[in-house]
Amino acid sequence: MRKNNQTYDVVIIGAGISGLVCGCYLARAGMKVLVAEQHFKPGGYCTSFKRHGYAFDAAADCFGGYRKGGTTRKILSELGMDTKIDIVRPDPTNIIITPDYRIFFWIDLDKTVKELQTAFPDEKNSLEKFFHYANDPYSASFVSVKSWTFKKLLDHYFTNEKLKAILSIPLLAVGGLPPSRMSAFIGIKLYSEFLIDGGYYPKGGMQVLSNAFAETLQIMGGELRLSCLVKKIKVHNNSITGVILEKGGFTPSKYVISNCDARQTFLKLLGKDKLPEDFYLTLKNLIPSVSNFILYAGMDQSFDPPVNTGAALFYSDHYDMDKAYLGAQKGDIEKYGGYALRIADDKSTINAIIPAPYKSKRYWQANKHKFLNRLLERITQYSIPDLTQHIVFAEGATPATLYRYTLNYKGASYGWAGTPSQLALPDFKKPSFMKGLYLTGHWTTLGIGISGAAYVGYDTARLILRQEKIMKHL
C-alpha cells in the first residue's frame, strides 16, 4: 500500500449533512479532520443541479427544526452559519389534499389545529391533545412510545379513519412507511420537525446549505476532498488504523466516521470477517427504506399554477395507507394513488416525488419514461389542469439514479426503514466490537430528515470529543 504523508485524527466517509456537521464540530475543537466524498458535490441528497437553464433540488427540498431552540437553528448558530444563509419559509408550509378535504399546515399552529377541527369537529379535543404532544421539542417525552407504531399512536388519540389517514399521508411521502409499519417515535419526530416546524428553505437552493457547511468545515481547519472514494477501512487488533483512498492510498487516522450506507460500511469497507456473527445476522436481516422516483420539470414564463408556490403539496386519491404502501413497493402508481410536489416560488420549476422500489437498473431503463409520463398525467388530472402545456423540460431520477449518486443500498431515501424493531439498534452508531469506528446520519437507525441527520452528526462529534476530553468545544 502506498502511504499518504498526511495523518488525521478523524476521517469522515461521506459529505452528507451529518458528516459535514460532525466534521465542523470536530475541526472547531482542533482535531485534524478529513471528509472524503465520492461525489463531486457535498451534501448527499441535499444537493442541487442545473439542466437547460433550470435549477433543481436533487432530493431534499426543505428542512425543519429551525424554530427558537430547534436542532437546526442551534447547529447553524453555534457554527456561525445562521447569518450567512438567507432562509425563507412559505405560509402555508404544507397542504394535504384528498377527494374530500384540503388541509393547510400554517406557520401558526393554532390556525392549523382550528382548520382540522372545522373539518373534523368530533375530534376537536383529541386534535388539541395530539398537536400539543407533537409540538413538544424535547424528544424524551416520545421515548414512552418507542415500541409503538404510528398507527397505535393515532388510534390512541382519534377514532375517525379519514382523519388518521390524512395525518399519515405526508409521512408516507417523506418517511416511506404507512402508519401500521412506521415507528411512533419516527412519526411524531417527523411531525415535530417537518410538519410543525418545517418548510425552511435556503435562498438559492439546498446546495447553498451544504456548501455553507463545507465552507465552514474548511474555515474551522478541516479538509474536504470531493470525487474521493474510500476503498477500505483498515483495522489492526480490532482498532481503526485509517482508510485506503482510491486516489491517495493508505491514510492513517485514529477515528473513522462513516456517513455512508451501513451495509457498505460494514460489508464492503470494513469486511464481513471483522464482524461478530450476531451483528452480521442483524445487519443482513435489516430492511432498507423505500427509494423514490423524482420528477423535475422546467416551466415556461406564462405558467400560473392554481396551487400555492413554495409549499409542499401532498395529494392522495384514497385513504388506505397500507394499500398505498404496497403500491409503492410494487411500482404501481395507480395503487399508490398520490404524489408530493413543490412549485418554486418564482414558478420556474416543479419537483414531484413518489416512493418507488429499487428493483434493478434494467427495470428502470425500461420503465423510466413510462413512470414519468404517468406521473405527469396524474398531476395534470388532479392538481394542475394545464401542466403539460407549460412544460419546457422534464426529467426523472429513478431509484437507480439515487444509488448512482449516493451509493445508498437499493437507492434507499431514509436509511433503514423506520419501523419500531429497527429503531436505535445497538452498534449502529458506535460499534462495540471496533475501537475508533463510528457511524453518523440516517443509517444509524436514529436520525431522519435533515434536522435528524444534523443532530446525529452533532451527537457523534460529542461522543468523540468526550472520548478525547475536549468537551468544552460543544
Secondary structure, 3 states (H helix, E strand, C coil): CCECCCCEEEEEECCEHHHHHHHHHHHHCCCCEEEECCCCCCECCCCEEEECCEEEECCCCCECCCCCCCHHHHHHHHCCCCCCCCEECCCCCEEEECCCCEEEECCCHHHHHHHHHHHCHHHHHHHHHHHHHHCCCCHHHHHHHCCCEHHHHHHHHCCCHHHHHHHHHHHHHHHCCCCCCCEHHHHHHHHHHHHHCCCEEECCCHHHHHHHHHHHHHHCCCEEECCCCEEEEEEECCEEEEEEECCCEEEEEEEEEECCCHHHHHHHHHHHHHCCHHHHHHHHHCCECCEEEEEEEEECCCCCCCCCCCCEEEEECCCCHHHHHHHHHHCCHHHHCEEEEEECCCCCEEEEEEEECCCCHHHHHHHHHHHHHHHHHHHHHHCCCCHHHHEEEEEEECHHHHHHHHCCHHHCCCCECCCHHHCCCCCCCCCCCCECEEECCHHHCCCCHHHHHHHHHHHHHHHHHHHCCCHHHC
